Structures are given as structure tokens and as C-alpha cells.
């Protein structure tokens, strides 16, 4: 019987297909080694940091995430998004953000009413908001846009702009994401070339987590990470031993060698990860038990891996989770209400988990999305694809209770609108956002351009929202 026939009949090919990885073809899964020793575990505790990217698929309407509440600001908001639009938020419903607004065109702001669990975190200075950020080739004026200069590729396209946000390369296609390129620079902190991977996606294969020279791990949104059909029976164990022998065998075909290496790495890594994901974790599971949404389940998986950081022997981890459904051309009011309620409760539970685990100051969560949406309402109670957007940054190291970046002037065809419908020209680039997070993770100043290729075009390379 040939090797391929054996694998087919044993069911191993289908099983190994479950053990996928992040990144482009042939770059599926990071290598793993034996469990780190006690010294490495101690070092991981003393010098541990993690980023958690929360991607809001579809293009979240930031104009209803963060709304001015002072008289002039709310008048400008309601003049365009009036009660007849179907997407107006009553001034009295907005959750006030306590503290000075800083250098913004309006003096007071409020959050969407569904973000009730996040409002106190802003007051406690653990939550910040970054205003009007988006993909840019370089600092760009409205005149540049109207003249067709310095325009990112395929603006307002879902897939292209998702890639632009995840890669920090606004000029077109990229083979790696900026999270993966951060992992490239930090993989050595987790050990040698066979160490546990830095990047992990709990939301499928994503560009964000794919590096140029490091590979990452893809985990299911819930449940374990193991070879299907493997149990403690003698027959199963004999089959598993045979499989390990086969994938460890020498071969003169480069493709067979690569496939065997990936399979071997997957088997090794599953033996380390599966007990973490399937084991009971009373410290944090109670925080998520009442939440029945996909984001909460993904963040619970992340929290379990963070709890096991000493066992895994890691110093740096980058995670990717997601929540979909934000493409609100119609019916935005109810959709955003439901999605924001899920986002608010899931992020709050996850932050509380980091507090219980004693790593709140070592874990920073942040949001990305395809793009913002038009300030001008669309027919059917929705909004259309736009550009600049507002984002949330949460964690114990965040210099919270403040707005960063520059909030746009809420005026159609005004100084910040590149159209006549309220498509805000970003005043902060994704490169600056990425570079600030990468620096906090420990990426050297000289390596920031490798993570965020356009950062050299900006005088402000650190946006200041992290301590």
C-alpha cells in the first residue's frame, strides 16, 4: 500500500486538514517544540505582552459609535442624521464620556447606548478612542483626493480595504499582514525556531496574522484542537504512531517533505494546545457563561491561551478575533444595536479576564474594520461605504479616558468630506496605528518600517495612547 493510500484509508488526511494554519499556501503552521522549562515560564510571566485584534467585518459605522454631545456638535449631527433618517441616536440616549475632549472640533462626546459595559472603562482610563483613522499612501489633503493623487487602491471595496487594514499597505495586494510582520520581529522572544508561534487566529485564515518569515496558528472558535478520531484505544494509538512515523520519514520530493513537516508540526502543537482549550478554567469561564455570541467564544479561547502562557513558555502573543454583520446599507439601527451589545459585553468580559489573570496591563485589545460609513444616511435606514473611521483601544496599559487623532467636522462637502455624503478623509494613517501598537509590543524603532511600510512619511510615529 502506498503512503497516500494508507493516509486516505486511515482518515489521517481529513484529520490533518483540521489542523490548519495562518498564512499563504505552504505556510500553514508554526513549528512547536517540547513544553518550555520552568526558567522560560518564569521569564514569560515577567515579560509578557499580547495584542488582540478585534476585526468588525462589513464596515462599522463609526459616526454612531462616537457622537458629539455638546450643543453645536449634536446640532451638526442631527442636521444630517435626523429622526426621519432611521439611524438617528437621541442625544439623551448617548453614554457620556467623562473628561475633557482635548483638541477636537467639539467639546463633549458620547458612546452608542449599546456600549454600556465599555463606558465605565473609559471613565477608569482603560479605554481610549482613535478618531478618523484609515488606509493612506501618505499624508493626503482633500485637494489631493479631488486631483486623484495618493489614492489607496480600490477605496470603498470590502475585500480590498479589509486587506489594506490588515496589511497596513494601502497601495494594493500584500502577501503578509502587519500582525504577522510584528510576529516576525518578536518570534525570538518565544524561543528558538521551534518555539510556540507568536500569532494565532481564532477566526480562520487571515492576512493580518501572516508573516513574511514566521507562521502562525489557526484555532477553532470553540472547542479543542486535536486529531479527529484519536483516542486512548490500542488501535487508535497504533494508527497514530504509524502516522507519526510516516510524516517523519525521509523523502526526495520537496512537496512531500513540506507536507510531512506541516503534519508533524500540527500533531506536536495539538498535543500542547488541546489540553488548554478543552480543560476547565474556572477563573475565566464564569465571565463568559451568559454570553451566547461568536466573539465572546473566540475571546474565551484567547483568554485560555493567555492563562496558559507559562505552560506554553511564551513572552509575546498576537491574536485575531472577529465579529461580522456591520455592512449596514439598510436596517442599521437594530443591527448595530445588537452587534454593539455583543461587542460591549464580550470586550468587557475579556478585560475582566485579564484582570483576574493579573495581566491587564500586559494585554491590549483594539478594533479594526473595513472602512467607515457615510455620514449622510442611505435609503432604508442605513449608510454606505466610506473611508476614515473611529476605533476602540482597551487595556490596562492604555492611556484611556481620552480621544486620539482628530474627529472630523460633521459637515457634508465640508473640510473633511471627500464627497458630498460624508466620507471622511483620514487624518491618521493605519501605519501610525500599527506602529504605535508594534512599538508597545517591543518592536525596535529601526524595524517599524518593516511592520508599517508608510510610517516614514509621518512625523508622528507614536500616537501616544499606550504607556
SULWODA-V565437 format. One record per residue. PHI is phi in whole degrees, -180 to 180 (* if undefined). Layout:
# SULWODA-V565437
PHI ; PHI
This chain:
# SULWODA-V565437
* ; -74 ; -59 ; -64 ; -62 ; -62 ; -63 ; -62 ; -72 ; -82 ; 80 ; -72 ; -64 ; -64 ; -67 ; -68 ; -61 ; -70 ; -90 ; -82 ; -142 ; -87 ; 118 ; -76 ; -55 ; 84 ; -132 ; -97 ; -153 ; -72 ; -68 ; -135 ; -128 ; -72 ; -57 ; -61 ; -79 ; -62 ; -64 ; -64 ; -62 ; -64 ; -64 ; -63 ; -69 ; -78 ; -137 ; -121 ; -145 ; -143 ; -111 ; -127 ; -88 ; -110 ; -95 ; -99 ; -73 ; 116 ; 97 ; -70 ; -82 ; -68 ; -65 ; -108 ; -75 ; -132 ; -127 ; -67 ; -116 ; -70 ; -58 ; -69 ; -67 ; -69 ; -63 ; -66 ; -64 ; -75 ; -67 ; -102 ; -100 ; -84 ; -64 ; -76 ; -72 ; 85 ; -126 ; -73 ; -104 ; -61 ; -58 ; -71 ; -85 ; -72 ; -88 ; -64 ; -94 ; -75 ; 123 ; -67 ; -79 ; 78 ; -82 ; -128 ; -71 ; -128 ; -101 ; -151 ; -141 ; -139 ; -91 ; -54 ; -61 ; -79 ; -96 ; -66 ; -75 ; -89 ; -56 ; -63 ; -68 ; -66 ; -63 ; -83 ; 65 ; -107 ; -125 ; -128 ; -124 ; -105 ; -94 ; 50 ; -107 ; -171 ; -68 ; -139 ; -80 ; -167 ; -55 ; -131 ; -100 ; -62 ; -64 ; -60 ; -61 ; -65 ; -89 ; 78 ; -97 ; 61 ; -89 ; -59 ; -70 ; 54 ; -57 ; 75 ; -94 ; -55 ; -64 ; -67 ; -77 ; -60 ; -66 ; -64 ; -68 ; -78 ; -103 ; 56 ; -133 ; -80 ; -83 ; 149 ; -62 ; -136 ; -92 ; -142 ; -105 ; -73 ; -65 ; -66 ; -74 ; -64 ; -61 ; -53 ; -80 ; -112 ; -56 ; -62 ; -70 ; -89 ; 128 ; -80 ; -64 ; -101 ; -78 ; -64 ; -65 ; -77 ; -98 ; -140 ; -107 ; -111 ; -137 ; 88 ; -68 ; -134 ; -63 ; -49 ; -91 ; -84 ; -96 ; -82 ; -136 ; -122 ; -120 ; -125 ; -121 ; -109 ; -118 ; -68 ; -68 ; -154 ; 83 ; -91 ; -138 ; -147 ; -72 ; -64 ; 87 ; -86 ; -139 ; -88 ; -67 ; -62 ; -64 ; -64 ; -68 ; -66 ; -65 ; -64 ; -63 ; -63 ; -63 ; -62 ; -65 ; -64 ; -73 ; -94 ; -75 ; -76 ; -155 ; -92 ; -96 ; -63 ; -72 ; -64 ; -60 ; -64 ; -64 ; -64 ; -62 ; -63 ; -62 ; -63 ; -64 ; -62 ; -63 ; -63 ; -69 ; -62 ; -68 ; -93 ; -85 ; -57 ; -62 ; -68 ; -77 ; -92 ; -75 ; -78 ; -135 ; -58 ; -60 ; -119 ; -62 ; -64 ; -72 ; -110 ; -62 ; -90 ; -100 ; -115 ; -142 ; -65 ; -64 ; -61 ; -66 ; -66 ; -69 ; -65 ; -60 ; -62 ; -61 ; -64 ; -68 ; -67 ; -60 ; -92 ; -60 ; -71 ; -63 ; -78 ; 68 ; -107 ; -109 ; -134 ; -141 ; -127 ; -118 ; -129 ; -130 ; -152 ; -140 ; -105 ; 105 ; -90 ; -85 ; -97 ; -70 ; -138 ; 57 ; -67 ; -57 ; -71 ; -62 ; -67 ; -57 ; -67 ; -68 ; -67 ; -63 ; -66 ; -61 ; -63 ; -69 ; -67 ; -65 ; -65 ; -63 ; -66 ; -61 ; -62 ; -63 ; -66 ; -65 ; -63 ; -83 ; 75 ; -127 ; -57 ; -81 ; -110 ; -128 ; -122 ; -105 ; -154 ; -105 ; -133 ; -158 ; -54 ; -175 ; -81 ; -129 ; -62 ; -68 ; -71 ; -66 ; -97 ; -64 ; 88 ; 70 ; -140 ; -152 ; -107 ; -65 ; -139 ; -139 ; -61 ; -150 ; -107 ; -137 ; -98 ; -133 ; -135 ; 159 ; -68 ; -89 ; -74 ; -83 ; -84 ; 69 ; -151 ; -103 ; -118 ; 75 ; -129 ; -69 ; -75 ; -75 ; -81 ; -144 ; -64 ; 64 ; -80 ; -64 ; -104 ; -99 ; -88 ; -133 ; -115 ; -123 ; 83 ; -101 ; -76 ; -73 ; -59 ; -103 ; -132 ; -93 ; -56 ; -57 ; -68 ; -60 ; -64 ; -64 ; -64 ; -69 ; -65 ; -62 ; -62 ; -72 ; 113 ; -70 ; -66 ; -54 ; -68 ; -98 ; -63 ; -67 ; -74 ; -80 ; -124 ; -57 ; -92 ; -63 ; -65 ; -85 ; -124 ; -67 ; -92 ; -101 ; -129 ; -77 ; 87 ; -86 ; -122 ; -77
